[in-house]
Amino acid sequence: MDLLSDYIIHLADNALILGHRNSEWTGHGPILEQDIALSNIALDLVGQSRNFYQLAAGRLSELTPGLTISEDDLAYLRDVNEFRNFVLLEQDNGDWAKTILRQFYFSIYQYLLYKELLASKYPAIAAISEKSIKETRYHVKWSSEWVVRLGDGTPESHRRMLDARQELNPWISELFIPVDFDYEAAATGAGILPDTLQEEWFQRVNHVFESAGLPLLSFEKKNMHILSGKKGVHSEHLGYLLEEMQFLQRAYPGSNW
Amino acid sequence: MEIQSHSNSWPLWEVFIRARQGLDHKHAGSLHAADAQMAIENARDVYTRRNEGISIWVVESKHIHASDPSESGSLYDPANDKVYRHPSFYHLPDELKNI
């Protein structure tokens, strides 16, 4: 398997899985306006994933003569252990606080990553990053404000943020642990090593946590979990997510409308 | 119902969108938000997702004072018979085309 394709698929899977999770809120948001806001973010993410899938599909088709792989094959016909998204992103939505915090963690990560990928030696990756970073900048703003609003809100909203923080904590370290395709991406100049983002990520998160009156985060290696989404070792949640997301293509192969 | 009480506790805002440079802000609708910043972001998500605008104004609905419909007689009827307020009594030379 081509490691650079894995890297691109990793970028795509992150966006698709979180986009899908967010889309589960559509029609269930706490208030109409925020329902639309989160649905918009879901659409942004699915759109970003599509760009990366198209790029990976083209690359894989080129590398394997006689085989044509489409974006849909990658999104709808791979199994749990072939997905390369962070375990953080497949976690269930929980309450609004957990959804917000998951979005906040990832948006800051994605923003820092895209900022570096603007200089990618792989022109298509740089181009997708340039297109996506505007959306991501808004996701950071939107989720940061919600973190402050909830953390510094009522005793109940504060408690819910603390619970969410507790629940998501084990999945943070994975964001910064490089795997084989990260090394390949960094070596070829297509991407970067994620541990280089770690310091600024914690700074930015804690900056917002400070305004939100939430206890600061620190990198806890002891929380490092045996799961690694980037290696295809996922939590139980991803299987259920894919079952629903991929249902149509599995039940009616090749169908479209 | 919980959702109901949420929307009741967030104030209502009126949203004005400028569609293009050089046009006026036009009333687009109203929405609920906890504060001005959130109102602008909600307006961005609710009213400009199909490219409708380049600038957003929001104002809390309670700050808008409206004329009273029951006074419309005294407010508007007196203008009915004052056609001379329209600039339609000037004779313009034929050479003037663009006025």
HADDOCK unambig.tbl for C-alpha pairs under 7 A between the chains (distance, minus, plus):
assign (segid A and resid 30 and name CA) (segid B and resid 3 and name CA) 6.45 0.50 0.50
assign (segid A and resid 31 and name CA) (segid B and resid 3 and name CA) 6.85 0.50 0.50
assign (segid A and resid 31 and name CA) (segid B and resid 7 and name CA) 6.75 0.50 0.50
assign (segid A and resid 33 and name CA) (segid B and resid 42 and name CA) 5.74 0.50 0.50
assign (segid A and resid 33 and name CA) (segid B and resid 46 and name CA) 6.66 0.50 0.50
assign (segid A and resid 36 and name CA) (segid B and resid 45 and name CA) 6.48 0.50 0.50
assign (segid A and resid 36 and name CA) (segid B and resid 46 and name CA) 6.65 0.50 0.50
assign (segid A and resid 37 and name CA) (segid B and resid 42 and name CA) 6.82 0.50 0.50
assign (segid A and resid 37 and name CA) (segid B and resid 45 and name CA) 5.47 0.50 0.50
